[in-house]
């Protein structure tokens, strides 16, 4: 299956913390990086998610919020810090590529105004914030 989500991070399920309706799934993607996903209990059952199961975290680039302040307080469960490896400006939005540990790349779409206001530049440090509810989890059938 091909998918339009730019950010695809394979890993292993580290934990599943079941709630009344949703579960928090913690995916270990290696090199000390984890991604938290909040998905329905039905999805956990359908995907047979359990510790040790291989899975892929999928994140649309438009769901990624960037900050140049890694200490920003936010409710987003996912905080991935790296170095900006590329910026591709468009007429309204820009694509920002963030190099993470393990030579992974995370892509974000931000407005040109935000890019300028935050002073984001290639080679600069940046933190990506992603809500757990914006993370999709996929497994091989």
Secondary structure, DSSP 8 states (H G I E B T S, - for coil): -----SEEEEEEEEEEEE-SSEEEEEEEEETTEEEEEEEEHHHHHHHT--TT-EEEEEE-GGG-EEES-TT---S-SEEEEEEEEEEEE-SSEEEEEEEEGGGEEEEEEEEHHHHHHHT--TT-EEEEEE-GGG-EEE---
